[in-house]
Amino acid sequence: MRSHTAARTTKILVLMLSMVAATGIFFIADAAQLAVPNTFTAGTTISSAAMNANFTAIGTAANDTDARLTALEAAIAGRKSFYAGQGNVDANASTDDVWVDVSGVSIPVTLTATTSIRYQLFARIYNYGAGAGTSTDCSVRIVQDDAGTPLNPVSPATMGDWNGILTGGASTPTNSRDVALGGLISLPTGTYNFKVQVARQTDANTTNSGNCSIFRWAFSRAQLFVDLVP
């Protein structure tokens, strides 16, 4: 009995640690403690009723632990995390209003029911090749599919989208910008392919003389994280 209980306890601890590592959520399982109603000493007459009461208490505690373990396993099975990082190819948008896919950042997912999606995007965008004194209007966005459907199709986009004016000149601090996008949305049943795109946007107040670029360098490459939240 002790060997079986130890194995179950070890499995519970491993599953709890896996849940914490995968989701960042810390929790305490408030399991019922085993309380044996009868104890015996040497020379005491042991009745079958007292023994059965002890076995019943042990069985109740074991069933409670098993139910909690089953619920924990189901929670872990329903939660999935995905990651995609930019490949060894720079993403350069050199034509106004044409969105360019960031190579390597693609997360295909099929949802069988309406699901909450938690997303995070990290990248650094540059106004590349522009001269000092000029500016370029650059945008970065997350899309849902190969057709380029924005993560949030409402205009102006407020989720999964970044836009800013970057100045020209290689030594100008404002010629690049860190981009960090994150949020939680709900998507219906369907097939998706989450991707990252970059574009140079038409702007009457900018010269758009450079490229809007996300480079493959380790400190600037695009990285996309998607979690399915059951």
Secondary structure, 3 states (H helix, E strand, C coil): CHHHHHHHHHHHHHHHHHHHHHHCCCCCCCCCCCCCCCCCCCCCCCCHHHHHHHHHHHHHHHHHHHHHHHHHHHHHHCCEEEEEECCCCCEEECCECCCEEEEEEEEEEEECCCEEEEEEEEEEEEEECCCCCCEEEEEEEEECCCCCCECCCCCCCCCCEEEEEEECCCCCHHHEEEEEEEEEEEECCEEEEEEEEEEECCCCCCCCCCEEEECCCCCCCCEEEEEEEC
